Amino acid sequence: MSTAATWDQTGAKEIIAEKKSMDGALLPILHALQERFGYVDDSAVPLLADALNLSRAEVHGVITFYHDFKRHPGGRHVVKLCRAEACQSVGCQSLEAHAKKSLGIDYHQMTTDGSVQLEQVFCLGNCATGPSMMVDDKIYGRVTPQRFDAIIGKLKGGR
Amino acid sequence: MAIDLYVPMDATALSLGADETADAIRKIAGAQKADIRIIRNGSRGLFWLEPMVEVVTEAGRIAYGPVMPEDVDAAFVTALLAGADHKLRLGKPEDMEYLKKQQRLTFERIGIIDPVSIPDYLAHGGYRGLKNALAKSGAEIVQEVTESGLRGRGGAGFPTGIKWQTVLKAPADQKYIVCNADEGDSGTFADRMVMEGDPFLLIEGMTIAGIAVGATKGFVYIRSEYPHAFAQMNRAIAAAKLAGYLGDNIQGSGKSFHLETRLGAGAYVCGEETSLLESLEGKRGMVRAKPPLPAIKGLFGQPTIINNLLSFAAVSTILDKGGAFYKDFGMGRSRGTLPLQLAGNIKRGGIIEIAFGMTLREVVEEFGGGTLSGRPIKAMQIGGPLGAYLPYSLIDTLIDYEAMAAAGGMLGHGGIVVFDDTVDMAWQARFAMEFCAAESCGKCTPCRIGSTRGVEVIDRIRDGQDVQKNLTLLNDLCETMRDGSLCALGGLTNMPVQSATKHFPGDFQPARKAAE
């Protein structure tokens, strides 16, 4: 996410053209757009509808159905805390409380400096070494509040 | 000659710093002018020992763990490269009790081989199943799978052979093979470990399925929370194509099978097979009404085998060693082995692949060593977020499909999450409803509305308002959701909720609790 480009229609069109012949192309295209730009701009909806012979309502419906797809630019780094049962059993609730308090934000919000976006996730498959979290595509286990602060400190320092 | 080292790239090992450990070893070995080669293997599944580093010596492989990045200094690297004594030395992995007591079929190679090397896979018995399959007719392959007694490892436990037989007999120009690798259940990670640690095993199983029923195209649907598994599958598919194990004319047989990966997008409900098919088609992951079954009308309306990843993985073993061999493991109607996933508040969590017939106690206490916190076990949730919470008093329950059902639970995908006595079961019940509300696809009313009402009712109970009346209402709501929902999400949310109210009634009596 930290390398996301600003939205541009030409780039979006290129991605759509490249992938539109895949079977069930809409999800792969949306993932590619989000990977490139960090979100899927509303202006992509008519382009996708046109390329895939769908209605704009259908495209909008898909984008809003899935938790992953964002319709607005977010923080430079996405921090996802696992809230599922295995992490609950080792105290993820107190990690959540600590994260929200120390970042000063709730889920689906970003810090005022734009560096961190906080999200929830239900299971990262790291269930024997929780509490777990993911920062962009990097996974962390046994996350104590101290370890959380160290990881976030590096993100903010290393921008 | 270079010294071979193994440092896992399994997501759990990575979450504890395996990349940094590998870098540190490389740096120090470089400074010592040592000639090393680091192979990134899967995890052997002893997660409390990750990152577990192994060195190849004349006496075999020697393991060290847990090797945190900060443990890697000159003395450690010197000891490691010689296989010599060190406080982190664990000895030979195959001598470790945790592994010795297991019967690994699916996980036979994981942690041992280089996951994306075809030569390594072949050297460890890989692709023998496919070779046997290519010499058989479709009906003979399906017969072998039927004879093995394999039941779908996704949770429902439907006989795999019957599903395949239906697709085999369905006439169509195009059939599909779909792997459900949308492993969303908390407490499960077996699918992830196979994709990261032995991806060719899945590719082989799916290829066998394609050849059996005449399907030339397959998809692996992987959840987006598994970026490492997704990348590894893509690497493995590319390697298999290059070696002639995927694509047209597989190994000169004249048979074709093309395989692609697809990434989910954070919707738990897409682990439900019809919702997954909708998602694969590029639509909202809304559950379809059944019938028609996916075997008749599946992906893009065509006959489709959709199986859990562990089912396809088991097929590779079955075609290699025979249905009768596989059937010899297990008991009653639960045949073969099941990779159990031991998770949560547990001292020695990880993967335990063993024939059906163990008790929960053997797994949780003997393998797992009890809770990580050292406190007494209060509850164990088996089979994911839609599975029942069993109290400690049921710890002698057998782990198989029927015994779990008789205890009011379900085995599901084989995940066991342990909780100590600090857990508030009313909060867990509320979470089950909250989770259902967050993940409901919205198609059917009992699930969409019922889950939100469920949260509200439990909030009133926890608040001490008309507790008995609200418990009756909650029970009624659970039954409505169970009987009226289209799929397992709404249809099984009653399991965690009602098992909590049944086995832990004290946690739902806030007034009484406060008075105690």
Chai-1 contact restraints between the chains, C-beta under 6 A:
chainA,res_idxA,chainB,res_idxB,connection_type,confidence,min_distance_angstrom,max_distance_angstrom,comment,restraint_id
A,G24,B,L280,contact,1.0,0.0,6.0,A-B,restraint_1
A,G24,B,E281,contact,1.0,0.0,6.0,A-B,restraint_2
A,G24,B,G282,contact,1.0,0.0,6.0,A-B,restraint_3
A,A25,B,G282,contact,1.0,0.0,6.0,A-B,restraint_4
A,L26,B,G282,contact,1.0,0.0,6.0,A-B,restraint_5
A,L27,B,G282,contact,1.0,0.0,6.0,A-B,restraint_6
A,H31,B,L263,contact,1.0,0.0,6.0,A-B,restraint_7
A,G61,B,R284,contact,1.0,0.0,6.0,A-B,restraint_8
A,V62,B,R284,contact,1.0,0.0,6.0,A-B,restraint_9
A,F65,B,R284,contact,1.0,0.0,6.0,A-B,restraint_10
A,Y66,B,A265,contact,1.0,0.0,6.0,A-B,restraint_11
A,Y66,B,G266,contact,1.0,0.0,6.0,A-B,restraint_12
A,Y66,B,A267,contact,1.0,0.0,6.0,A-B,restraint_13
A,H67,B,G266,contact,1.0,0.0,6.0,A-B,restraint_14
A,D68,B,S224,contact,1.0,0.0,6.0,A-B,restraint_15
A,D68,B,A265,contact,1.0,0.0,6.0,A-B,restraint_16
A,D68,B,G266,contact,1.0,0.0,6.0,A-B,restraint_17
A,A84,B,S186,contact,1.0,0.0,6.0,A-B,restraint_18
A,E85,B,S186,contact,1.0,0.0,6.0,A-B,restraint_19
A,E85,B,Q381,contact,1.0,0.0,6.0,A-B,restraint_20
A,E85,B,V417,contact,1.0,0.0,6.0,A-B,restraint_21
A,A86,B,S186,contact,1.0,0.0,6.0,A-B,restraint_22
A,A86,B,G187,contact,1.0,0.0,6.0,A-B,restraint_23
A,A86,B,A343,contact,1.0,0.0,6.0,A-B,restraint_24
A,A86,B,G344,contact,1.0,0.0,6.0,A-B,restraint_25
A,A86,B,V417,contact,1.0,0.0,6.0,A-B,restraint_26
A,S89,B,G344,contact,1.0,0.0,6.0,A-B,restraint_27
A,S89,B,N345,contact,1.0,0.0,6.0,A-B,restraint_28
A,S89,B,V417,contact,1.0,0.0,6.0,A-B,restraint_29
A,S89,B,F419,contact,1.0,0.0,6.0,A-B,restraint_30
A,V90,B,N345,contact,1.0,0.0,6.0,A-B,restraint_31
A,C123,B,S186,contact,1.0,0.0,6.0,A-B,restraint_32
A,L124,B,E225,contact,1.0,0.0,6.0,A-B,restraint_33
A,G125,B,F189,contact,1.0,0.0,6.0,A-B,restraint_34
A,G125,B,R192,contact,1.0,0.0,6.0,A-B,restraint_35
A,N126,B,T12,contact,1.0,0.0,6.0,A-B,restraint_36
A,N126,B,S15,contact,1.0,0.0,6.0,A-B,restraint_37
A,C127,B,G187,contact,1.0,0.0,6.0,A-B,restraint_38
A,C127,B,F189,contact,1.0,0.0,6.0,A-B,restraint_39
A,C127,B,A343,contact,1.0,0.0,6.0,A-B,restraint_40
A,A128,B,F47,contact,1.0,0.0,6.0,A-B,restraint_41
A,A128,B,A343,contact,1.0,0.0,6.0,A-B,restraint_42
A,A128,B,G349,contact,1.0,0.0,6.0,A-B,restraint_43
A,A128,B,G350,contact,1.0,0.0,6.0,A-B,restraint_44
A,T129,B,T12,contact,1.0,0.0,6.0,A-B,restraint_45
A,T129,B,F47,contact,1.0,0.0,6.0,A-B,restraint_46
A,D137,B,P227,contact,1.0,0.0,6.0,A-B,restraint_47
A,I139,B,A11,contact,1.0,0.0,6.0,A-B,restraint_48
A,I139,B,L14,contact,1.0,0.0,6.0,A-B,restraint_49
A,I139,B,S15,contact,1.0,0.0,6.0,A-B,restraint_50
A,Y140,B,S15,contact,1.0,0.0,6.0,A-B,restraint_51
A,G141,B,S15,contact,1.0,0.0,6.0,A-B,restraint_52
A,G141,B,L16,contact,1.0,0.0,6.0,A-B,restraint_53
